[in-house]
Each structure stands twice: as structure tokens, then as C-alpha cells.
Amino acid sequence: MGEVGRRLSMNPLQIISKYYEPGSKGWYILTEHSKAVRDFALDIAQRHPELKTDLQFISEAAMLHDIGIFLTNAPDLQCFGDKPYICHGYLGRELLEKEGYPKHALVCERHTGAGLSKEEIIAQKLPIPHRDMLPITVEEQIICFADKFFNKSKELTKAQPIEKIRGKLLRYGEQQLKRFDRWAEMFL
């Protein structure tokens, strides 16, 4: 059964619970962060009906965008894997592809930073596959944008100020900031 056939029965929390112990600190961090991202992404989509977004997809994919963090070494997030944190996007993609959700999987891979081009990955010598990992669909862009506002290590549900986000992104290159600023013009 393909992704379209599965959409009616998808429950993101059931999928998350396959990889995280429900009620554990790691599960709590992931789900609270994801709910904040989901709610902000849905708010953006609902304020912009002209974008004709798939609200169900945004809700599901926003809940699952960080599912791969447990495979990384981020003890402060209760993640004790063996990969660098930057890998969580493509690792999440692999998980969701195995679960049968290829569109949701792409959100995982494409939400890191303001997306990553193959050139940025190579130039920064990032330990991830050398391919474009840029949000393409409007739903992917909205989720990536919304994700930048919420931190997993502090105040999970409090949105960060836009200038703080811009400063963080600029450290990773002008292209990161340009993509974020373009989304801010579109979505805010």
C-alpha cells in the first residue's frame, strides 16, 4: 500500500512510539518540540489560504520531522546514537521510507538549517550524503521555517525571536539567511 492509501490511518505518535519510549524524557522533548512546530506551521498555512497547502500533511510531517534524532549523539536531548546531530535529517528520511511514508521522509531530510544544497554540504564538509537537501514543496518550506523558531534544548514551546534565528543561520552561510528571509516575507 502506498503513502496515499496509508494517509487515512497515519498516527504520527504511533510511529514515534516505535522508536521512543512513550513518556520518556526523549519522547517528551521530541513530541513537545514537534507539536510546537506543527502548531506554528498550521497557523502559517491557515493564514495563507492562497498557498493551497495540504494541512493534514503539514500536521503529520511536522510531528515526524525530527524522528531521526535518537540515532545521533545528543545526550542533552536523551539521544545516545553514534552519529553527529546534523545526520538526523537523512536518518529520519531512511526511517520514514522504511515505514512507507516517502513524502514525509523528504521533510525529515530537507528541514536542517534552512535546507542544505549539495554545494553547502561539500563546502562545509558536513558528514551527510552529498545531495541537495532543500525544501521544495510549500509544505516542506513551511515546516522548515517553523522549525527554526523552536529549540529542543530550552523552552520547548517558546518561539525564539527572529533576529536570534537570523544570527544563527548566518553563521552557516549567506544562503541560509537568504532562504529564511524569503520565507519570512512569504509566511509572516
Backbone as CSV, one residue per row, in Angstrom:
resi,resn,N_x,N_y,N_z,CA_x,CA_y,CA_z,C_x,C_y,C_z
1,MET,0.849,-1.186,0.000,0.000,0.000,0.000,0.880,1.231,0.000
2,GLY,0.619,2.162,-0.883,1.423,3.374,-0.981,1.064,4.395,0.075
3,GLU,1.797,5.494,0.067,1.605,6.546,1.060,0.190,7.116,1.008
4,VAL,-0.369,7.306,-0.176,-1.699,7.883,-0.284,-2.716,6.976,0.401
5,GLY,-2.606,5.679,0.203,-3.510,4.736,0.837,-3.365,4.695,2.345
6,ARG,-2.199,4.971,2.848,-1.941,4.933,4.283,-2.371,6.218,4.981
7,ARG,-2.547,7.299,4.265,-2.784,8.607,4.888,-3.946,8.592,5.863
8,LEU,-5.005,7.856,5.568,-6.173,7.890,6.421,-5.904,7.304,7.806
9,SER,-4.980,6.375,7.909,-4.751,5.721,9.190,-3.451,6.149,9.869
10,MET,-2.759,7.125,9.307,-1.477,7.512,9.893,-1.671,8.230,11.218
11,ASN,-0.933,7.781,12.214,-0.901,8.452,13.504,0.565,8.693,13.830
12,PRO,1.019,9.935,13.706,2.446,10.206,13.950,2.937,9.724,15.320
13,LEU,2.107,9.832,16.349,2.551,9.395,17.679,2.766,7.888,17.742
14,GLN,1.996,7.121,16.975,2.228,5.669,16.920,3.581,5.373,16.280
15,ILE,3.912,6.120,15.231,5.207,5.912,14.572,6.338,6.334,15.514
16,ILE,6.198,7.491,16.150,7.220,7.955,17.095,7.418,6.922,18.206
17,SER,6.328,6.341,18.678,6.396,5.383,19.789,7.087,4.071,19.413
18,LYS,7.282,3.817,18.139,8.064,2.652,17.723,9.549,2.850,18.021
19,TYR,9.987,4.118,18.081,11.404,4.431,18.216,11.758,5.114,19.539
20,TYR,10.753,5.631,20.245,10.955,6.337,21.512,10.009,5.746,22.538
21,GLU,10.483,5.531,23.740,9.635,5.025,24.818,8.633,6.111,25.217
22,PRO,7.322,5.868,25.015,6.338,6.878,25.403,6.506,7.277,26.873
23,GLY,6.477,8.560,27.109,6.628,9.078,28.459,8.064,9.332,28.888
24,SER,9.030,8.825,28.115,10.446,9.051,28.453,10.806,10.506,28.174
25,LYS,11.933,10.948,28.717,12.357,12.329,28.502,12.620,12.592,27.014
26,GLY,13.237,11.644,26.320,13.479,11.806,24.884,12.188,11.928,24.093
27,TRP,11.212,11.105,24.425,9.903,11.150,23.772,9.247,12.508,24.034
28,TYR,9.330,12.971,25.282,8.745,14.258,25.663,9.391,15.404,24.885
29,ILE,10.724,15.435,24.835,11.430,16.502,24.116,11.012,16.510,22.648
30,LEU,11.041,15.340,22.028,10.686,15.248,20.609,9.242,15.659,20.367
31,THR,8.311,15.117,21.141,6.904,15.385,20.851,6.506,16.822,21.186
32,GLU,7.037,17.390,22.252,6.689,18.780,22.582,7.252,19.744,21.536
33,HIS,8.498,19.521,21.135,9.093,20.349,20.069,8.262,20.206,18.788
34,SER,7.944,18.985,18.434,7.217,18.730,17.193,5.820,19.331,17.217
35,LYS,5.153,19.294,18.353,3.827,19.915,18.466,3.920,21.426,18.275
36,ALA,4.945,22.049,18.848,5.117,23.497,18.686,5.351,23.837,17.212
37,VAL,6.202,23.054,16.548,6.467,23.268,15.121,5.187,23.044,14.317
38,ARG,4.483,21.957,14.623,3.231,21.653,13.918,2.226,22.799,14.053
39,ASP,2.036,23.258,15.274,1.030,24.300,15.501,1.385,25.590,14.776
40,PHE,2.658,25.965,14.787,3.077,27.186,14.092,2.962,27.002,12.578
41,ALA,3.361,25.837,12.081,3.267,25.564,10.646,1.810,25.593,10.188
42,LEU,0.915,25.001,10.966,-0.510,25.032,10.610,-1.059,26.455,10.655
43,ASP,-0.620,27.238,11.632,-1.044,28.631,11.721,-0.618,29.397,10.466
44,ILE,0.618,29.193,10.044,1.101,29.855,8.811,0.237,29.442,7.627
45,ALA,0.028,28.142,7.479,-0.735,27.632,6.336,-2.170,28.172,6.346
46,GLN,-2.780,28.238,7.522,-4.165,28.704,7.608,-4.275,30.216,7.357
47,ARG,-3.217,30.957,7.673,-3.221,32.401,7.398,-2.956,32.706,5.924
48,HIS,-2.537,31.687,5.177,-2.210,31.877,3.757,-2.956,30.852,2.894
49,PRO,-4.279,30.989,2.815,-5.047,30.030,2.004,-4.660,30.058,0.528
50,GLU,-4.095,31.172,0.090,-3.658,31.276,-1.311,-2.565,30.268,-1.659
51,LEU,-1.885,29.731,-0.647,-0.822,28.743,-0.888,-1.381,27.343,-1.145
52,LYS,-2.662,27.149,-0.823,-3.343,25.870,-1.089,-2.542,24.676,-0.539
53,THR,-2.214,24.741,0.730,-1.402,23.694,1.358,-2.257,22.516,1.810
54,ASP,-1.607,21.398,1.981,-2.219,20.178,2.499,-2.032,20.195,4.018
55,LEU,-3.080,20.608,4.733,-2.981,20.768,6.186,-2.749,19.445,6.904
56,GLN,-3.359,18.379,6.425,-3.143,17.070,7.054,-1.673,16.664,6.923
57,PHE,-1.118,16.852,5.732,0.288,16.510,5.531,1.188,17.355,6.427
58,ILE,0.921,18.655,6.510,1.737,19.524,7.375,1.681,19.032,8.813
59,SER,0.499,18.702,9.293,0.348,18.229,10.668,1.163,16.957,10.906
60,GLU,1.034,15.993,10.013,1.750,14.722,10.163,3.262,14.904,10.035
61,ALA,3.686,15.572,8.974,5.120,15.693,8.696,5.827,16.547,9.740
62,ALA,5.158,17.570,10.248,5.771,18.395,11.299,5.995,17.561,12.563
63,MET,5.078,16.670,12.861,5.250,15.807,14.039,6.411,14.830,13.857
64,LEU,6.715,14.484,12.622,7.723,13.455,12.350,9.070,13.995,11.878
65,HIS,9.200,15.306,11.694,10.385,15.858,11.032,11.697,15.543,11.752
66,ASP,11.671,15.370,13.066,12.895,15.107,13.842,12.993,13.671,14.351
67,ILE,12.249,12.765,13.785,12.200,11.398,14.303,13.580,10.731,14.358
68,GLY,14.509,11.161,13.530,15.833,10.547,13.481,16.818,10.992,14.554
69,ILE,16.419,11.889,15.456,17.404,12.402,16.430,17.939,11.325,17.361
70,PHE,17.157,10.292,17.655,17.628,9.271,18.602,18.847,8.510,18.079
71,LEU,19.076,8.556,16.793,20.226,7.880,16.200,21.506,8.710,16.281
72,THR,21.383,9.914,16.834,22.530,10.820,16.936,23.034,10.902,18.368
73,ASN,24.224,11.445,18.495,24.842,11.616,19.812,24.521,13.019,20.322
74,ALA,23.383,13.120,21.018,22.933,14.389,21.585,22.386,14.088,22.984
75,PRO,23.273,13.795,23.932,22.819,13.381,25.267,21.883,14.371,25.955
76,ASP,22.058,15.669,25.692,21.169,16.657,26.310,19.729,16.516,25.822
77,LEU,19.538,15.826,24.693,18.201,15.549,24.167,17.788,14.105,24.437
78,GLN,18.582,13.413,25.260,18.350,11.999,25.568,18.494,11.129,24.322
79,CYS,19.435,11.499,23.472,19.731,10.760,22.246,21.148,10.218,22.361
80,PHE,21.286,8.908,22.273,22.573,8.272,22.545,23.053,7.419,21.370
81,GLY,22.789,7.900,20.155,23.255,7.203,18.960,24.720,7.497,18.690
82,ASP,25.191,7.043,17.557,26.622,7.188,17.248,26.908,8.158,16.101
83,LYS,25.903,8.861,15.624,26.097,9.793,14.507,26.059,11.238,15.010
84,PRO,26.726,12.153,14.297,26.619,13.578,14.638,25.165,14.050,14.451
85,TYR,24.771,15.044,15.222,23.387,15.531,15.194,22.949,15.963,13.796
86,ILE,23.830,16.533,13.012,23.493,17.003,11.664,22.925,15.873,10.795
87,CYS,23.186,14.638,11.175,22.730,13.477,10.403,21.260,13.138,10.635
88,HIS,20.622,13.752,11.626,19.272,13.319,11.984,18.263,13.464,10.849
89,GLY,18.490,14.395,9.943,17.551,14.593,8.844,17.542,13.433,7.871
90,TYR,18.715,13.054,7.368,18.732,11.952,6.405,18.440,10.626,7.095
91,LEU,18.795,10.497,8.379,18.466,9.269,9.118,16.952,9.156,9.313
92,GLY,16.299,10.283,9.588,14.843,10.292,9.687,14.201,9.931,8.358
93,ARG,14.789,10.422,7.281,14.275,10.061,5.951,14.309,8.548,5.773
94,GLU,15.438,7.929,6.115,15.558,6.481,5.959,14.502,5.746,6.791
95,LEU,14.269,6.201,8.024,13.259,5.566,8.878,11.870,5.657,8.259
96,LEU,11.492,6.850,7.840,10.132,7.024,7.320,9.947,6.365,5.952
97,GLU,11.011,6.256,5.171,10.889,5.497,3.925,10.598,4.035,4.243
98,LYS,11.279,3.479,5.242,11.020,2.092,5.648,9.605,1.923,6.183
99,GLU,9.062,2.968,6.800,7.697,2.932,7.319,6.661,3.080,6.195
100,GLY,7.119,3.467,5.002,6.209,3.612,3.867,5.674,5.013,3.644
101,TYR,6.399,6.026,4.145,5.967,7.410,4.004,7.039,8.250,3.310
102,PRO,7.222,8.073,2.002,8.308,8.762,1.296,8.187,10.286,1.266
103,LYS,6.969,10.835,1.188,6.822,12.297,1.183,7.171,12.885,2.546
104,HIS,6.734,12.229,3.599,7.055,12.672,4.953,8.565,12.554,5.183
105,ALA,9.146,11.510,4.620,10.586,11.274,4.763,11.393,12.437,4.200
106,LEU,10.942,12.991,3.093,11.667,14.119,2.488,11.675,15.338,3.396
107,VAL,10.617,15.543,4.167,10.588,16.661,5.117,11.708,16.486,6.137
108,CYS,11.900,15.256,6.612,12.987,14.992,7.567,14.317,15.447,6.979
109,GLU,14.597,14.999,5.773,15.897,15.280,5.169,16.074,16.751,4.813
110,ARG,15.018,17.425,4.457,15.126,18.777,3.906,14.912,19.901,4.911
111,HIS,14.742,19.601,6.197,14.437,20.672,7.160,15.657,21.197,7.913
112,THR,16.816,20.592,7.749,18.001,21.004,8.512,18.470,22.390,8.073
113,GLY,18.714,23.256,9.049,19.042,24.645,8.728,17.874,25.237,7.969
114,ALA,18.163,25.970,6.920,17.125,26.451,6.007,17.218,25.609,4.739
115,GLY,17.469,24.314,4.950,17.766,23.407,3.850,19.246,23.495,3.538
116,LEU,19.749,22.477,2.879,21.171,22.446,2.533,21.339,22.054,1.069
117,SER,22.090,22.851,0.349,22.403,22.486,-1.034,23.595,21.530,-1.018
118,LYS,23.736,20.799,-2.097,24.888,19.900,-2.232,26.186,20.694,-2.085
119,GLU,26.209,21.889,-2.662,27.410,22.730,-2.593,27.720,23.128,-1.151
120,GLU,26.689,23.495,-0.382,26.895,23.854,1.029,27.413,22.652,1.823
121,ILE,26.851,21.485,1.560,27.268,20.266,2.265,28.742,19.987,2.007
122,ILE,29.152,20.086,0.761,30.552,19.813,0.396,31.470,20.902,0.955
123,ALA,31.098,22.162,0.781,31.946,23.276,1.234,32.156,23.248,2.745
124,GLN,31.119,22.867,3.484,31.216,22.833,4.952,31.705,21.478,5.470
125,LYS,31.995,20.555,4.529,32.475,19.217,4.885,31.558,18.532,5.901
126,LEU,30.258,18.612,5.635,29.272,18.009,6.532,29.245,16.492,6.332
127,PRO,29.088,15.732,7.409,29.126,14.267,7.325,27.776,13.666,6.919
128,ILE,27.228,14.195,5.833,25.942,13.719,5.325,26.076,13.487,3.824
129,PRO,25.139,12.755,3.240,25.245,12.481,1.796,25.351,13.756,0.971
130,HIS,26.125,13.676,-0.084,26.338,14.818,-0.972,25.212,14.868,-2.007
131,ARG,24.114,15.510,-1.610,22.966,15.731,-2.493,22.204,16.943,-1.962
132,ASP,21.412,17.548,-2.818,20.597,18.669,-2.377,19.585,18.199,-1.344
133,MET,19.492,18.930,-0.256,18.525,18.649,0.802,17.770,19.948,1.094
134,LEU,17.207,20.510,0.046,16.495,21.786,0.118,14.987,21.552,0.093
135,PRO,14.236,22.250,0.951,12.775,22.131,0.896,12.270,22.593,-0.470
136,ILE,11.436,21.780,-1.080,10.932,22.090,-2.413,9.463,22.500,-2.370
137,THR,8.609,21.653,-1.803,7.185,21.973,-1.769,6.924,23.078,-0.748
138,VAL,5.790,23.752,-0.892,5.459,24.805,0.062,5.284,24.215,1.462
139,GLU,4.760,22.997,1.556,4.611,22.350,2.859,5.973,22.113,3.504
140,GLU,6.936,21.637,2.719,8.296,21.437,3.243,8.893,22.764,3.710
141,GLN,8.697,23.806,2.933,9.240,25.123,3.284,8.615,25.655,4.573
142,ILE,7.311,25.504,4.710,6.631,25.986,5.920,7.138,25.245,7.152
143,ILE,7.265,23.936,7.069,7.733,23.153,8.224,9.173,23.522,8.566
144,CYS,10.027,23.637,7.567,11.422,24.016,7.798,11.482,25.384,8.468
145,PHE,10.712,26.326,7.961,10.676,27.677,8.518,10.177,27.648,9.965
146,ALA,9.078,26.976,10.222,8.501,26.913,11.566,9.466,26.272,12.557
147,ASP,10.199,25.280,12.102,11.150,24.569,12.964,12.231,25.486,13.515
148,LYS,12.610,26.491,12.755,13.690,27.374,13.190,13.317,28.175,14.439
149,PHE,12.033,28.298,14.714,11.577,29.121,15.838,11.603,28.395,17.186
150,PHE,11.778,27.070,17.159,11.666,26.305,18.400,12.910,25.483,18.669
151,ASN,13.421,25.629,19.867,14.645,24.985,20.323,14.283,23.703,21.061
152,LYS,15.051,22.658,20.896,14.787,21.413,21.620,15.483,21.364,22.978
153,SER,16.448,22.213,23.215,17.188,22.106,24.463,16.746,23.108,25.527
154,LYS,15.970,24.101,25.159,15.467,25.088,26.120,14.027,25.413,25.755
155,GLU,13.257,25.816,26.705,11.891,26.271,26.481,11.296,25.755,25.169
156,LEU,10.892,24.504,25.203,10.468,23.790,24.005,9.354,24.472,23.199
157,THR,8.462,25.148,23.884,7.297,25.684,23.176,7.310,27.201,23.035
158,LYS,8.410,27.832,23.421,8.509,29.293,23.298,9.275,29.642,22.017
159,ALA,8.632,30.415,21.154,9.263,30.798,19.887,10.445,31.732,20.144
160,GLN,11.531,31.484,19.433,12.709,32.340,19.519,12.481,33.601,18.687
161,PRO,13.102,34.710,19.078,12.984,35.939,18.273,13.633,35.752,16.897
162,ILE,13.049,36.378,15.911,13.518,36.221,14.533,14.970,36.666,14.366
163,GLU,15.409,37.700,15.062,16.796,38.159,14.923,17.788,37.131,15.462
164,LYS,17.406,36.423,16.507,18.271,35.359,17.037,18.406,34.223,16.011
165,ILE,17.300,33.878,15.380,17.315,32.828,14.354,18.194,33.261,13.182
166,ARG,18.025,34.494,12.746,18.810,35.009,11.618,20.304,34.960,11.936
167,GLY,20.673,35.319,13.166,22.078,35.285,13.572,22.649,33.879,13.543
168,LYS,21.878,32.922,14.020,22.326,31.519,13.999,22.528,31.036,12.563
169,LEU,21.559,31.335,11.698,21.650,30.874,10.314,22.809,31.510,9.564
170,LEU,23.070,32.776,9.827,24.150,33.474,9.141,25.500,32.820,9.403
171,ARG,25.662,32.223,10.569,26.923,31.521,10.874,27.179,30.376,9.908
172,TYR,26.119,29.892,9.272,26.260,28.762,8.346,26.205,29.192,6.888
173,GLY,26.252,30.491,6.664,26.347,30.971,5.293,25.213,31.893,4.887
174,GLU,25.537,32.761,3.977,24.597,33.750,3.461,23.370,33.099,2.821
175,GLN,23.553,31.947,2.170,22.417,31.284,1.512,21.362,30.846,2.521
176,GLN,21.815,30.401,3.697,20.872,30.010,4.743,19.980,31.196,5.106
177,LEU,20.600,32.328,5.318,19.860,33.527,5.710,18.932,34.000,4.594
178,LYS,19.395,33.950,3.354,18.562,34.383,2.228,17.303,33.530,2.115
179,ARG,17.452,32.203,2.259,16.278,31.328,2.187,15.310,31.648,3.321
180,PHE,15.834,31.789,4.537,14.987,32.085,5.688,14.263,33.415,5.498
181,ASP,14.971,34.440,5.068,14.362,35.756,4.880,13.281,35.724,3.802
182,ARG,13.505,34.953,2.747,12.487,34.823,1.694,11.227,34.188,2.275
183,TRP,11.414,33.161,3.122,10.252,32.529,3.754,9.558,33.480,4.721
184,ALA,10.342,34.268,5.455,9.725,35.226,6.381,8.821,36.188,5.615
185,GLU,9.256,36.641,4.457,8.421,37.530,3.634,7.164,36.826,3.163
186,MET,7.285,35.550,2.829,6.130,34.791,2.329,5.148,34.416,3.433
187,PHE,5.664,34.046,4.598,4.831,33.385,5.600,4.403,34.253,6.780
188,LEU,5.140,35.332,7.048,4.784,36.142,8.227,3.949,37.349,7.836
